[in-house]
Amino acid sequence: MCGRFALTATPEEIVAVLGVMDAEDFPPRYNIAPTQPILLAIAGDRRDAGSNLPDRRLMLARWGFIPAWAKNTADLPLNINARSETAASKPSFKTAMRHRRVLIPASGFYEWRRQTGRRPQPYWMRPTHGGVVAFGGLMETYAEPGGSEIDTAAILTTAASADIAPIHDRMPVVIGPEHFEAWLDCRTREPRDVADLMRTPAEGTFEAVPVSERVNSVANDGPDLQQRSEALVADKPAEKQKPKDTGQLTLF
């Protein structure tokens, strides 16, 4: 899965990678968390066949996908990820997979390695060659009962590459620049036409950097979160916490 990521590139870098006309003033974010705004690239509405410019634009959406058919969002899980293997058939995502595929620019993502008897160790997964990558994503505009609309999105995930699998068995789908046009083309390309674009990234695409547990808190958002931490806290067994005496009876 992907539960935190970062986008620290400048607007100029985002424009250059995604091939959009301009970028929103999206400040550097080192610890983007679920329910927060994320940047998306979507297909535009231009039909000027004589233009050489990509037909794309940027927008913001809430990270946490809400299906259009949802009646009560309180009954739904927080869908920040969608499994690429089932997105085309799962009721929550199949319509978006057909009509609303998006690109989600990122400077990398965070993952936690679980260890028996120890606290999970966070890792910063950054592109080995630097720069910005584009995660494959889905979006949906949800109409709230009060009449307002909210744009929502999820990141597609796939099986982790062999070098990332020891940390976690899933990772984001990465769409290469040469496939941006095909991925965003929901008019003529159905999910089966882009299924091969959701394959596992090649080994070496990302470098795993152990970082401090400061990334665990959404209140922390700065470049220090991505600095290598050699003194791994996870090497120490987790201490068992004694339950606090609240003075109340419990059934457990």
C-alpha positions in Angstrom: 0.0 0.0 0.0 1.0 3.7 0.0 -0.1 5.6 3.1 2.2 8.6 2.9 4.1 10.3 0.1 5.8 13.5 -0.7 5.9 16.1 -3.5 8.7 18.6 -3.1 9.4 19.5 -6.7 9.0 23.1 -8.0 6.1 24.0 -10.2 8.6 24.2 -13.1 9.7 20.7 -12.6 6.1 19.4 -12.4 5.3 21.2 -15.6 8.3 19.7 -17.4 7.5 16.1 -16.2 3.8 16.1 -16.7 3.7 18.2 -19.9 1.0 20.6 -18.6 0.7 24.3 -19.4 1.3 25.5 -15.9 1.3 24.2 -12.3 -0.7 25.3 -9.3 1.1 26.9 -6.5 1.5 23.7 -4.6 4.0 24.1 -1.7 6.6 21.5 -1.1 5.0 18.7 1.0 7.3 16.2 2.8 4.6 14.2 4.5 1.3 14.0 2.6 -1.3 12.1 4.5 -4.7 10.7 3.8 -7.6 13.2 3.5 -5.2 16.0 2.6 -5.2 17.7 -0.8 -3.0 16.1 -3.5 -2.1 17.2 -7.0 -3.5 15.4 -10.0 -2.9 15.6 -13.7 -6.0 14.8 -15.8 -6.9 14.8 -19.5 -8.2 18.2 -20.6 -11.1 19.1 -22.9 -9.2 20.6 -25.8 -9.9 18.9 -29.2 -7.5 21.0 -31.3 -5.9 18.3 -33.5 -3.4 20.9 -34.8 -1.8 21.4 -31.4 1.4 19.6 -30.4 0.8 20.3 -26.7 -0.4 17.5 -24.5 -4.1 17.8 -23.6 -3.6 17.8 -19.8 -4.3 20.0 -16.8 -3.7 20.0 -13.1 -6.2 20.0 -10.2 -6.4 19.3 -6.5 -8.4 16.4 -4.9 -8.8 14.9 -1.5 -6.7 11.8 -0.9 -9.4 9.3 0.0 -11.6 8.0 -2.8 -15.4 8.2 -2.4 -17.5 6.3 -5.0 -20.3 8.4 -6.6 -22.9 5.9 -5.5 -22.0 6.2 -1.7 -25.0 7.2 0.5 -23.2 7.5 3.8 -19.5 8.1 3.8 -19.3 7.1 7.4 -20.0 3.5 6.4 -17.1 3.4 3.9 -13.4 2.6 4.6 -10.9 5.4 3.8 -9.9 4.3 0.2 -6.5 5.9 -0.2 -5.3 2.9 -2.4 -6.9 0.7 -5.1 -5.4 -2.6 -6.0 -4.6 -2.5 -9.7 -5.4 -6.2 -10.1 -9.1 -5.7 -9.2 -9.8 -2.0 -9.8 -11.5 -2.7 -13.2 -14.0 -5.0 -11.5 -14.5 -3.7 -8.0 -17.7 -1.7 -7.6 -15.9 1.2 -5.8 -13.4 1.7 -8.6 -14.6 0.2 -11.9 -16.3 3.4 -13.2 -13.3 5.6 -12.4 -11.0 3.0 -13.9 -12.9 3.3 -17.1 -13.6 7.0 -17.2 -11.3 8.9 -14.7 -7.7 7.7 -14.7 -5.2 10.3 -13.4 -1.5 10.9 -12.8 -0.4 11.8 -9.3 3.1 13.4 -9.3 5.3 12.4 -6.4 8.9 12.8 -5.2 8.7 9.4 -3.5 6.7 7.6 -0.9 7.1 6.2 2.6 6.7 2.6 3.7 7.0 0.8 7.0 8.8 -2.5 7.6 7.0 -4.6 10.2 9.2 -6.7 12.5 8.1 -9.2 15.1 8.4 -7.7 18.6 9.7 -4.4 17.2 8.2 -1.1 16.2 7.8 -0.7 12.4 10.8 0.9 10.7 9.9 3.8 8.3 11.6 4.0 4.9 11.7 6.9 2.4 11.4 5.4 -1.0 12.9 7.9 -3.5 13.5 7.5 -7.2 17.0 6.2 -7.6 17.8 8.8 -10.3 15.9 11.6 -8.5 13.2 13.8 -10.0 9.5 13.4 -10.1 7.5 10.2 -10.8 3.8 9.8 -11.7 1.7 7.3 -9.8 -1.3 5.9 -11.5 -4.4 7.0 -9.8 -8.2 7.2 -10.0 -10.5 10.1 -9.2 -14.2 10.6 -8.5 -16.3 13.7 -7.8 -18.6 12.9 -4.9 -21.9 14.9 -4.5 -22.5 15.4 -0.8 -26.0 15.2 0.6 -26.0 19.0 1.1 -25.4 19.6 -2.6 -21.7 20.5 -2.5 -19.2 18.4 -4.5 -15.7 17.1 -3.5 -13.1 15.7 -5.8 -11.5 12.6 -4.4 -8.7 10.3 -5.5 -6.9 7.0 -4.8 -3.4 5.7 -5.7 -3.3 2.4 -7.6 -0.9 -0.2 -6.1 0.8 -3.3 -7.5 3.0 -6.1 -6.2 6.3 -4.7 -4.9 9.5 -5.3 -6.9 12.0 -7.8 -5.5 14.2 -5.1 -3.8 11.2 -3.5 -2.1 9.3 -6.6 -1.1 11.4 -7.2 2.1 10.0 -3.9 3.4 6.4 -4.2 2.1 4.7 -6.4 -0.5 2.8 -3.6 -2.2 3.9 -0.3 -3.9 2.4 2.4 -6.0 1.9 1.9 -9.8 4.3 4.1 -11.7 3.3 5.3 -15.1 6.3 6.2 -17.4 6.2 9.5 -19.3 6.0 7.6 -22.6 2.7 6.1 -21.4 1.1 9.3 -20.0 -1.1 9.9 -23.1 -2.4 6.3 -23.2 -3.1 6.2 -19.4 -5.1 9.5 -19.5 -7.0 8.6 -22.6 -10.3 7.4 -21.2 -12.2 8.2 -24.4 -10.7 5.5 -26.6 -8.8 3.2 -24.2 -10.6 0.9 -21.9 -9.1 -0.6 -18.7 -8.0 -3.7 -20.6 -6.0 -1.5 -23.0 -3.9 -0.1 -20.2 -3.7 -3.1 -17.9 -0.1 -3.7 -18.9 0.9 -0.2 -17.7 0.1 -1.2 -14.1 2.9 -3.8 -13.9 5.5 -3.9 -11.1 8.2 -1.2 -11.5 11.6 -2.6 -12.4 14.1 -3.4 -9.6 16.2 -0.3 -8.8 13.5 2.2 -9.7 13.4 3.3 -6.0 16.0 3.5 -3.3 14.9 2.6 0.2 16.3 5.0 2.8 15.7 4.3 6.5 14.4 7.4 8.3 13.3 8.4 11.7 9.9 7.8 13.3 9.2 11.5 13.1 7.4 10.7 9.8 4.8 8.8 11.8 3.2 12.1 12.9 1.3 14.1 10.3 2.2 17.2 12.3 5.8 16.8 11.1 6.4 18.1 7.5 10.0 19.1 6.6 13.1 17.9 4.7 14.5 16.4 7.9 11.9 13.6 7.5 13.8 12.2 4.5 17.3 12.2 6.1 18.9 8.8 6.6 18.6 7.5 10.1 21.4 5.0 10.9 20.5 4.6 14.5 17.4 2.6 13.7 14.8 2.7 16.5 13.3 -0.4 15.1 16.4 -2.4 16.2 15.2 -2.1 19.8 12.4 -4.3 20.9 9.2 -2.4 21.5 8.5 -1.9 25.2 5.2 -3.2 26.5 3.0 -0.5 27.9 1.3 -1.2 31.2 -2.4 -0.4 31.1 -3.3 2.8 32.9 -5.5 2.5 35.9 -8.6 4.5 35.0 -10.6 3.3 38.0 -13.2 1.8 35.6 -14.1 -1.8 35.3 -13.4 -3.6 32.0 -14.7 -6.7 30.4 -11.3 -7.5 28.8 
